Amino acid sequence: MTKTSNPITIAVLGGTGHEGGGLALRWARAGHRVIIGSRDGGRAATHAADLTATAGTTIEGMGNREAAAAAQIVVLAVPFSAQMATALGVGDELIGKILIDVTVPLVPPKVGRVQLPGGGSAVVLLQEKLGEAVKVVAAFQNISAHQLADLDREIDCDVLVSGDDEAARQIVVGLAEDGGMLAWHAGPLANSAAAEALTSVLISINRRYKIATGSGIRITGARSA
Ligand SMILES: NC(=O)c1ccc[n+]([C@@H]2O[C@H](COP(=O)([O-])OP(=O)(O)OC[C@H]3O[C@@H](n4cnc5c(N)ncnc54)[C@H](OP(=O)(O)O)[C@@H]3O)[C@@H](O)[C@H]2O)c1
């Protein structure tokens, strides 16, 4: 296990949503200072109060920019259609920080079909726009929000962590472990395309086999290597 040793201040942009809210719950419970961000600071504060009651520890709520400014690590958890604008909207607050992108490039209505953007990966395009001053790491795209929200349940899915900066990746692997997940260094950011595509595969499996809490993936073989 490679858990982080010190509390980190984490801002989850779009933390009023299902995926970001679930990550916020898990990191708050692990002892990190967590701020959820929203386009509407009032909505963030209201939602943060609900999450605080669930987590049993304080989760703060702020506007997206304010949250990003206050954080050491920023998480982007908004729909694909809002990914670029949300990140660029707080761009100067990301300089020198790690941005964990959870975005999956789903294109409704056919979300069970892989539709990666030109160039292959949504997060690679984001890294190109933000530039090298922001260390973008892709993770958690295959973790269902249902599983994150159920704090009493073990998460039945591994986390693939992709990024071009190994030290940044290591921190995200540690944060995943803090949240109760098994995470793997999955190579450079370009490899995020595989995790982004896998989500549509999992959505198709969820529908076919009626898996309400969300199917997942496991990496096998490494423990006996
Ligand atoms: N749900 C899952 O199980 C799951 C699993 C893996 C990955 N993901 C990925 O994680 C991301 C978030 O998923 P989610 O299910 O949490 O999404 P969501 O609930 O639909 O949206 C999350 C938040 O994004 C903000 N948002 C929505 N539309 C926006 C827009 N047009 N512009 C700016 N902000 C907007 C909203 O916050 P405010 O209105 O408060 O600003 C919303 O609460 C997506 O990219 C998704 O593919 C989701």
The ligand as an ORCA input file, in Angstrom:
! r2SCAN-3c Opt
* xyz 0 1
  N     -20.899      8.836    -12.585
  C     -20.010      7.853    -12.687
  O     -20.251      6.708    -12.257
  C     -18.659      8.127    -13.315
  C     -17.689      7.113    -13.265
  C     -16.433      7.369    -13.810
  C     -16.165      8.587    -14.409
  N     -17.149      9.534    -14.471
  C     -16.855     10.803    -15.136
  O     -16.745     11.791    -14.134
  C     -17.260     13.029    -14.652
  C     -18.375     13.512    -13.720
  O     -19.397     12.548    -13.737
  P     -20.737     12.775    -12.888
  O     -21.562     11.567    -13.073
  O     -20.393     13.219    -11.510
  O     -21.363     13.995    -13.695
  P     -22.546     14.982    -13.288
  O     -23.102     14.603    -11.954
  O     -23.465     15.032    -14.466
  O     -21.795     16.391    -13.244
  C     -20.859     16.725    -12.275
  C     -20.887     18.216    -12.032
  O     -20.390     18.893    -13.194
  C     -20.951     20.206    -13.210
  N     -21.470     20.479    -14.550
  C     -22.488     19.863    -15.175
  N     -22.693     20.408    -16.393
  C     -21.780     21.389    -16.520
  C     -21.484     22.319    -17.550
  N     -22.163     22.350    -18.702
  N     -20.481     23.204    -17.332
  C     -19.772     23.197    -16.182
  N     -20.022     22.335    -15.152
  C     -21.007     21.434    -15.341
  C     -22.102     20.242    -12.216
  O     -21.675     21.010    -11.094
  P     -22.248     22.493    -10.811
  O     -23.557     22.607    -11.538
  O     -22.402     22.503     -9.337
  O     -21.191     23.403    -11.339
  C     -22.279     18.786    -11.834
  O     -22.726     18.600    -10.499
  C     -17.734     12.768    -16.070
  O     -16.752     13.130    -16.996
  C     -17.959     11.261    -16.066
  O     -17.840     10.678    -17.351
  C     -18.376      9.339    -13.926
*
